[in-house]
């Protein structure tokens, strides 16, 4: 008697902490999610659209979004670089996740910045938070110059390194 395994679709999410809605950061994050998952993300959260609700710890909508992101197989967490780190808006949202178990899948720390002097910011600031929340971060965090966010070549070396590992792990959970 053979057993057949039921495959489920990979759940992907994008969380963007840019205070400006519909930002370059949002475009970059959805591009990365598509490239890694091979399809459009299931959930895109542009935190600027939530406004002050992000600060309301009684918000059922924000609590639901935290739960959905926490159960995603792949989440791209993105922000512009502000003073060498990610935004306070993203910090407030990430503070809602339980330590160690809040994120259960793969996570991509992605920061956009004006200059290459911030290239280590995803590794030094965002990656530690994501791993503390329980996510697995493959490879190094991704930094993209904000003037190159529309250029696929700006992502190519990172994708070449990370895509095979990400796709293998995502296929394993499906």
N, C-alpha and C positions, 0 to 999 in steps of 0.2 A: 504494500500500500504506500503510495507516494504522497508526501505532503506538499501542498503548494503554498507558497508564501504570498500573502496578500500585500501588495505594494501600495503605499499611500503617497500622495504627492508631498514633495518637500515644501515646507512652510518657510517663506522668506519674509523678512521685515526690514524696513529702512526707518531709522530714527534720525532726524536732522535738527540740530540745535542752533541753527542760524536764526537770529532775531528778525531777519527779513524773510517774509514768505516767498515761496517760489524762487529760491536763491540758486546761485551757482552750486552751492554745496548740495542742494537737493538734486540737481541734475547729475552731479558727480556720483553721489551715493546710489541713485537708481541705476546709473550706468554700471557701476561695480556689481550691484546685486544681480542685474541681468547677465553680466558676463560670467559670474560664478555659478548662478543657478540655472542659466539657460532659458529663463523665462522672466516675465515681469514679476516684481515683488507682489506678494499677497497683501501686504500691509505697508502703507507709507504714512509715516507720522511726521508732519511738518510742525514742529512744536510752536512756531510763531503763530500758527492758526489757532492753537489752543489758548493763547494769551494768558491772562491771569489765572485761568482754570488750573494751569500746571502747579500753581502755588496752593491750591485748595486741596488739602489732604482728605477732605470729605467727598471729593468729586468721584462719583461712580464711573463716569466716562474715562477719567484718567486711570483709575484703578483697573478698569477693563483693558485699556491699552497696555498697561504694564503687564497684565496677565498674558495677553496675546504675544507681546514681544518676548516675554520670558519663555514661552513655549515654542518659539520659532526655532527651526533647525539652523537657519542662517540669519544673522542680523548685521546690517551695516550701520554703524553708529558714526555719524558725521557731524562736523562742526567747522566753522572757520577758526583760524588760529587767532586768539586774542591774547596779547601779552604772553605769548609762548605756550598757551594752553587752550583748552576748549572753553566754550561759553558757560556762563552761569546758568543760562536757560537749560542747557543740556545737563549740567550738574544737578539742578533741582529735580529734573525728571529721573535721572539715574539714582538719586537718593531714595526713590520709592521702591527700588528692588531689594529683596532680601539678600544679605551677604551669603556667598557660597552656593546658593541655589536659585537666585533670582533669574539668571540667564542659564539656560541648559544646553544651548547649541554652540555653533561656531559664531564668532564675532569678528568683525573687521573694524578696527579703529582707523578712521579716515579723517584727516584734517586738511583743509585748504589754507594756504597762506600766501602772503605777498612776497616773501623772500625765502631763499633756501636756508637761511640761518635758522629757520623753524623746522627743518626737515626731521629732527629727532623728536619733535613734540608728540607725535602719536605714540611713540615707544615710551617716552618718559612720563607722559601725563594720562593718556586715555587707556592704553593697554593695561596698566596695573589696576585701574578701576574695573574694567571689563572682566579681568581674570578674578578679581576679588568677588565679583558678583556670580561667578561660577562658569563663565564662558570659556571656551577654548579658542585661543587666537593662534591661527596658523601663520607661520612666517613673521615678517615684521609688519608693523603698522604702516599704513599708506599715507604719504604726504604728496600733495599735488599743488603746484603753483596755481593760484587762482586765475592767472592769465592763460593757463593751459587746460582748464577744466573740460573744454570741448574737444580737445585733441586726444584721440585714442592712443597715440604714441606716448603720451604722458603716463599712461597706465600699463603699457605693454610689458615692460620688464617685470613689474610686480605681479601682474597677472600670469606671466609665464612661470614664475616661481610658485605661486600660490594655487592657481587653478587646478592642477592635477591632484594635489592633496585635498582641496576642498571638494572637488567632484567625487573623489573616492569616498570620503567620509559622508557626504550627502547621499550617495547611492546606498551606502550601508544602512542609513537610518530609514530609507524609503521602503 
